[in-house]
């Protein structure tokens, strides 16, 4: 009985490690294949600014203040792959 439980624990650990490795593997990230845009966004209602990565129309983004449709790009350019 104890040997059976030990094998079960080993299989669970191996599965967890496999899932964890896959989760953090950048090559397997499905978001890499979605066409997206990175920009500085601002809410016209509360004037909060943030860097946003989005793939939906701006009118669908909801600000933390609860305003939907008040989000615009500030026009500041952001280079995703720029050398430092």
C-alpha positions as CSV (number, residue, x, y, z in Angstrom):
1,X,0.0,0.0,0.0
2,X,2.8,2.4,0.9
3,X,4.7,1.6,-2.3
4,X,1.6,2.3,-4.3
5,X,1.2,5.7,-2.6
6,X,4.8,6.5,-3.2
7,X,4.5,5.8,-6.9
8,X,1.4,8.1,-7.0
9,X,3.3,10.9,-5.3
10,X,6.2,10.5,-7.7
11,X,3.9,10.7,-10.7
12,X,2.1,13.8,-9.3
13,X,5.5,15.6,-8.8
14,X,6.6,14.7,-12.3
15,X,3.4,16.0,-13.7
16,X,3.6,19.3,-11.7
17,X,7.2,19.8,-12.8
18,X,6.2,19.2,-16.5
19,X,3.3,21.7,-16.3
20,X,5.4,24.3,-14.5
21,X,8.2,24.0,-17.1
22,X,5.7,24.3,-19.9
23,X,4.0,27.3,-18.3
24,X,7.2,29.3,-18.1
25,X,8.6,28.3,-21.5
26,X,8.5,31.4,-23.6
27,X,8.5,29.5,-26.9
28,X,5.2,27.8,-26.1
29,X,3.5,31.1,-25.0
30,X,0.3,31.4,-27.1
31,X,0.3,35.2,-26.6
32,X,3.3,35.4,-28.9
33,X,1.1,34.5,-31.9
34,X,-1.6,37.0,-31.2
35,X,-1.4,40.3,-33.1
36,X,-1.2,43.0,-30.4
37,X,-0.1,46.5,-29.8
38,X,1.9,48.1,-26.9
39,X,1.2,51.7,-26.2
40,X,0.9,54.2,-23.4
41,X,-2.9,54.5,-22.6
42,X,-4.8,57.1,-20.7
43,X,-8.3,57.2,-19.3
44,X,-10.1,60.4,-20.2
45,X,-12.4,60.1,-17.2
46,X,-9.9,59.7,-14.3
47,X,-6.6,60.7,-16.2
48,X,-4.8,57.5,-15.1
49,X,-1.9,56.5,-17.4
50,X,-0.4,53.0,-17.9
51,X,1.5,50.9,-20.5
52,X,-1.0,48.6,-22.1
53,X,-0.6,45.5,-24.2
54,X,-3.9,45.0,-26.0
55,X,-5.4,43.1,-28.9
56,X,-9.0,44.4,-28.6
57,X,-10.3,47.7,-29.8
58,X,-9.7,50.6,-27.3
59,X,-13.4,51.2,-26.9
60,X,-13.7,47.7,-25.2
61,X,-11.0,48.3,-22.6
62,X,-12.3,49.1,-19.1
63,X,-10.3,51.4,-16.8
64,X,-9.8,50.7,-13.0
65,X,-12.3,53.5,-12.3
66,X,-14.9,51.5,-14.2
67,X,-15.1,53.7,-17.3
68,X,-15.5,51.9,-20.6
69,X,-14.8,53.6,-23.9
70,X,-12.8,56.5,-22.4
71,X,-9.4,54.9,-23.2
72,X,-7.1,56.5,-25.8
73,X,-3.5,56.2,-26.8
74,X,-1.3,59.1,-25.7
75,X,0.9,58.9,-28.8
76,X,4.1,58.1,-27.0
77,X,6.0,55.4,-28.9
78,X,7.3,52.3,-27.1
79,X,9.9,50.1,-28.7
80,X,9.3,46.5,-27.8
81,X,12.6,45.1,-28.8
82,X,14.8,48.2,-28.3
83,X,18.5,47.7,-27.3
84,X,19.4,49.1,-24.0
